[in-house]
């Protein structure tokens, strides 16, 4: 059509460009480890009603609610990641408790127990817990843009306004913690979160440096596209 109609202006899908920008920003950071953990948790429960039922039973005993983990990858990358990491944060206490029981149960295969023990070592890392919350805070802002970009009635003015609003919120994250990070920090008492001792506590200033670098990278990647 472009060959015969030079007045046509081709525009790359805005939502797709946003996905690529965020992938660029997250690449080769600890967020890769968080994404891998999301996938591991999803496949731990995928296709096994028994594990899901066990998790729900643990949740009932603890007076909490368990939601089935969601696959982190999909066509709507930002939305999938946000839902998946939100569920992992909400389920973290239950999943850790269940996996500890699983790893100690000699009726399970030794290879499976060893794999779950590896998951536990990652899940209980202070850096993992903090980064899960940080990723949620960042994706909360990015998803607002993504959802608008997926609408059929989007206008140039609404796109620009939403981008400016999200940019302001992201810049605020450079120097201030988001709601999810604040909630996690407040929940940790002497290195213990929900009754589980976290491993390798990271100084707050180091985590803040990571946050500033990644948020700035998100802003740079979005602006460059």
N, C-alpha and C positions, 0 to 999 in steps of 0.2 A: 504493500500500500504506500509506503514511503517513496518508492521509486516513481509512482505516478501522481502522488499528492504531496508536493514538497511543503505544504502548509501543516502537515501532521507533525506534532511534536511528541516523540517517543519519551515516555517517562518510566523508569524502572520502578517496580512495585515498592512503595514506601515502607511497608511492613517488612519486606524481605531485606531491604537495605539496613533497616534498624537491627534485624537479627544478625546480619553479618558484622555490623559495627560492634555489637555486644560480644559476639564470639571473638573478634579481634582483641577486644579489651581484656577478656578473661583468659585468653590463651597464655599458657606457660606460667600461670599463677597457681596458688594453692586452691583456687576455685576448681581447678581440674580435679583435684582430689575429692572435693565435695561432690562434684557431679558423678564421679565414679562410685562414691558411697551411695548416692541416690539410686543409681542403677543396681548396685549390689542388694540394697534393701528391697527394691522392687522385685527382683528375681528370687529373693529369699521367700517371699510370700506368694509369688505367681504360681498358679495352678495347684496350690496345696491348701485345701480348706481346713486341714488340721491345724496348721500353724496360725492361720487367721483366727480360728476358734480359740486356740490357746491364748493368743494375744488379747482377744476380747474378754476372756475369763480373767486374765491378769488385770485388765483395765477395770473390770467390775469389782474385783477385790480391792483395788486402789481407789475406787470411787472416781475413776476417770473414764474417758471415751476414746476408743481406738478407731481410727479411720484407715481403711486399706491403702497402703502406699501406692503412689501413682508413678507411671512411667515418666521419666524425666525428658525423654526425647520425643519429638513429634514435629508436625508441620508448623505449629505455632510455638516455636522454641521458647520464647520468653514466658508465655502463659504456662506451658508445661513445666518448666523449671520452677516457676514461682509456686505453683500448686504442689509440686513434689517436695520442695524444700520446706514449705509451710507444714505439710503433713509430717515430715520427718521431725521437725522441731516439736510439734504437738505430741508426736508418738514416742519421742526419744526415750523418755523414762520407761515406758512399757517395753519398747524394743530391746533396750539394754537389759532389763530384768529378764525378759524371755530368753535372750541369747545367753545370758549367764547360766540360766537353768539348763539350756540346751547343751552348752559346752561341758557342763558337769555331769550330764546324764550319760552313763556308760553304755546305755542301750543304743545310743546313736553311733554311727560309724566313726572311727577314729579320724578319718580324713575329713569328714563333715565337721566334726568337733574342732579340728585344727583350723579349718577355714573360718568358722564362726568366731573362734578365739582371735583370729586376725582382724575380723570385722570389729570386734569389741575393742581391740587396742586402738583402732582408728576412731571409733565412735566416742570413746571416752577421752580422747585428746582434747585438752582445753582449746587448742587452736581450731579443731574441727567444730566444736560447739560454737565458738565465737564466730567463725566464718559462716556457718549455716545462718546465723542471725544476720550477719552483715550482707550476705547474698540476698536474703529476703528483703532487707531494707532497700538495697539497690534495685532489685527487680520490681519492687512495689512501684517505684517511680517510672521505670522503663515500661512496665506493663500498661500504664495509663496512656503512654504514647502509642504503644502497639495496638491497643484496643481501638483507639481512634483511627489509626492508619488502616485498620481492617474494615472500617465502615464504608458503605457505598456512597453515603451522602457527605463525605468529607469535603471540606473547602480549604483553599490555601490559607485563609485567615485563621481557621480553627486549628490547622496543623501548626502554623507558626506560633499561635498563642499557647498551644499545649507544649510545644518544644521549649518555649521560653520559660513556662511554669516549671517543667520538669528539670530544666537546667538549673534554675534557682534552687530547687529542692536538693538536687545532687550537690551543688556547690556548698550548701549548708552541711551536707554530710562530711565534707572534707575536714571541717573543724569541730563538728558535733556528732555525737552518736545518734543513730536512728532508734526508733521505738523498740525494735526487736533486740538490738544490741544492748540497750539499756535494760530491757527485761531480763536478758540472760545474765548481765553483770550483777543485777540486783538479786538474782536467784542463786548465785554462787556464794557460799559461806565457808570460808577457810578451805577453799579448794573442793568443796562438796556441792554437787547439784542434784537435787531430788534424791538424796540419799546415796548417790554414787560419787566416789572419789575421782576427780578428773586427773588426767596424767599430764605431766610436763606443763605446768602453769607458765604462760607467756606474760612478760611485763606489759602493762597497758600501753606504754609509749611505743613499743615495737609494733603492736597491733595497730595503733593509730597511724604509724608510718605506712604500714601496708594499706590501710584504708585510704589515706590521702593519695597514695600512688595509683591505686586501682580506680578510685573515683575520677581522678584527673584523666586517667587513660580512657575511661568510659566517655567522658566529655569530649576528649580529643578525637576519639574514633567516630562518635556521632557527628561532630562538627565536620570532620573530614569527608564524610559521605553525604 
